[in-house]
Amino acid sequence: MTNLRRLGATDLHIAPLVLGGNVFGWTADEPTSFAVLDAFVAGGGTMIDTADVYSAWAPGHTGGESEAVIGAWLKRSGKRDQVQIATKVGLLPGEGGEKLAPARIAAACDASLKRLGVDTIDLYFAHQDDDATRQEDALAAFSKLIDAGKVRALGASNFHAGRLKSANDLARTHGLPHYQVLQPEYNLVSRHKFEGELQSYCVEHNIGVVPYYGLASGYLTGKYRSSDDFGKSVRGGRMQAFMDGSGPAVLAAMDTVAEETGATLAQIALAWLAAQPAITAPIASATSVAQVEELLGSMGLALTAEQLERLTVAGA
């Protein structure tokens, strides 16, 4: 049985790995997505993360593809009571406007519920901040969704510390629900966006954190060791910045930990994240059963304090 972790101050208890749904209906077709989802749940995973905008960037796509695949899987598998569904609003314009306009939040939630085929979204994220909408107005719109039973808990993605604090301060002032979960970019080679003020705020206020890009677009799997490796993936072009920064030192430290533990680099990267202050569970996606089974192995990997420190120093 997987040891579940409470997600901040919410009533959600999740496994220490969240399955990213950005690939479903994009680089993973429906049969592959179903197999990955089945394997994730069989391996003890509980939370699936998606967004209404996944995968609007792909040619011929308009958004909602990932949610639709997850909805079809839920209907086929009958496993709704075994998983928590997280999705997002704010990056896909449509009925009611764009970003966090109150009318957009209401319409987008209904559309997500329909695609997912569920009555309630367990965790609903503001996908990005919105300077054009008053924070209390966005929170009031989210509050209506909670009151209607359409949403259980709220999260914020890609918020800076000052804006997360001001939103939650306003929530207390106005008696509105606050953001209880944060989804930032965070990994061993990209730490500046989260560490410091944002991480400290989350620790102090019991904000659950589920970071994305936990494997740095694949760099932390170790398959990009030189510029010759860039052609291995559509993401290869992003790797130069990591190679020019702390990447080589981090991979060297990870290689040593891999020798000591027998774990893969992907498992080590995720286990390091799961051990950091405020982190409830990292998010990672998979396009095959073999990949998701490897990722699930991170949940049982307990790195020593010395190993964690070695990795932390290498990426500093």
Beta strands, then each sheet from edge to edge (+ up, - down):
strand 1: 5-6
strand 2: 13-14
strand 3: 18-20
strand 4: 47-49
strand 5: 84-89
strand 6: 121-126
strand 7: 151-157
strand 8: 181-183
strand 9: 208-209
strand 10: 283-284
sheet 1: 1+ 2-
sheet 2: 9+ 8+ 7+ 6+ 5+ 4+ 3+ 10+
end
